[in-house]
Amino acid sequence: MSRVPALLTSDMLEMTLDYVSPLELTGSMLESGAKKARLSVSDMLIRGAFAGALLGMAATLANAATVATGDALMGAVTFSFGFVMIALLNLELFTGCCVMLPFAAFGGRATSGQVLRNWVFVYIGNLIGSLLYAIIYAAANTKFFTVAPDPVGAKVVAIGIAKVVPYMHAGTAGWGSALLKGVLCNWLVALASVLALVSRSTIGKIVACWLPITAFVALGFEHSVANMFDIPAAMMLGAPITVGQWLIWNEIPVTIGNIIGGMIFTGLALYVTYKPDTSKVASAAAVPVAAE
């Protein structure tokens, strides 16, 4: 009868650990970004649309939780469900791509053209999914626009107004404030995309990425994709906001801020301090990958 070793070797022990070290993590980020850079247009659009719709559903769930409890923190906690679904299904969210694609470019695994290509098509996909869900939600909430919004719908309207009108009234300072809130948002949200890779277990991934998402919502920062639902849905439900006001005073500055926060504050910082060993993954660069 064979004897069971009394002690595990270091390699065996490492395999039993759920936690992924920072150096392993950045290697995974490099590989993830490289794969995303080679996704087909149809995959980016479909996965992007799915992600946009899920984030809209998360926003309405958060509003329902806030209305039911009177506690905005409950809304922040429940909003995280949308990002968890996106992470577990490996869908495409623009804010996450703002960290993964530049990270791959820093490591020589993606070109600037591939980064921009991904950003454009994922952003379009997110917008399509967000608007589709917004239309369906607004129609369902108002019985095809024949009655006034219910309390949750009214909360959607209030949030949409709050995301545009104060910035507009503040002028240049408001535009800059929206941009900075976009930076702070994706410093956290991009970190959530990274932390989704820090665990090998499903529950570990959920907990790790849940925390920064809850923080960004509770702190009132601005997320370009969430706003693709929040503001158009508010407009459909009666908010006195025009498309131009949405784009100029929220969507454009927030998108720029999200790019800066994800690419520089999260991606570049992690690349510089935990630079991945590209020699271990260089051989994979020559192998076309359609999806992760």
Secondary structure as GFF3:
##gff-version 3
##sequence-region A 1 292
A	DSSP	alpha_helix	10	16	.	.	.	ID=ss1
A	DSSP	alpha_helix	22	37	.	.	.	ID=ss2
A	DSSP	alpha_helix	41	69	.	.	.	ID=ss3
A	DSSP	alpha_helix	72	88	.	.	.	ID=ss4
A	DSSP	alpha_helix	94	106	.	.	.	ID=ss5
A	DSSP	alpha_helix	112	141	.	.	.	ID=ss6
A	DSSP	alpha_helix	151	162	.	.	.	ID=ss7
A	DSSP	alpha_helix	165	170	.	.	.	ID=ss8
A	DSSP	alpha_helix	172	195	.	.	.	ID=ss9
A	DSSP	alpha_helix	202	218	.	.	.	ID=ss10
A	DSSP	alpha_helix	224	236	.	.	.	ID=ss11
A	DSSP	alpha_helix	243	246	.	.	.	ID=ss12
A	DSSP	pi_helix	247	251	.	.	.	ID=ss13
A	DSSP	alpha_helix	252	260	.	.	.	ID=ss14
A	DSSP	pi_helix	261	268	.	.	.	ID=ss15
A	DSSP	alpha_helix	269	273	.	.	.	ID=ss16
A	DSSP	three_ten_helix	278	280	.	.	.	ID=ss17
A	DSSP	three_ten_helix	282	286	.	.	.	ID=ss18
###
